[in-house]
Amino acid sequence: MAAAPPPGPQGPAPPLQYSLLLQHLVGERRRPRDWDPSALGGIPSPAKSEEQKAVERAMESCAFKAALACAGGFVLGGAFGVFTAGIDTNAGFDPKDPYRTPTAKEVLKDMGQRGISYAKNFAIVGAMFSCTECMVESYRGKSDWKNSVISGCITGGAIGFRAGLKAGVIGCGGFAAFSAAIDYYLR
């Protein structure tokens, strides 16, 4: 049989309770600790030079973000257009002679035309969305999901408004919902 600990000057020590331990770890008695990466073994980073700050400012500007989205949309749209033209059974189809098989040159020409058409459309949509999102974020001073929903509504409404007011409202709602879903999935 184990012997009980000898009583201290004030008597035996009270048993350690789980709830008291939690109070000190995560409860009201927890003391906030200053976050210092060097205390955790992190690598200290030197101060940024003026050139690094200038490059960072340029890369965070709305113009750079819009240009990057435009270029990315152009590449993605071009690839999508070439792909859809490649699997389209009507590529190179001549309605005057429906039994004639299109040549490879005609099919490749159609793929190029459709690729360029999709590339331009995707580039415009990407630039519009990115630019409006950046401007909304700059205006609001916050970076959250509401920025993408607002800019999605603006972009979808602007694209749909060319076909009328009803199409603009539907485009606004559809693009905003799509932007919210993508933002929810990515965050």
Salt bridges, closest charged atoms under 4 A:
GLU50 OE2 - LYS53 NZ 3.85
GLU56 OE1 - LYS48 NZ 2.61
ASP88 OD2 - ARG114 NH2 2.70
GLU106 OE2 - ARG100 NH2 3.19
ASP110 OD2 - ARG114 NH2 3.91
ASP144 OD1 - ARG140 NH1 2.72
ASP183 OD1 - ARG187 NE 3.41
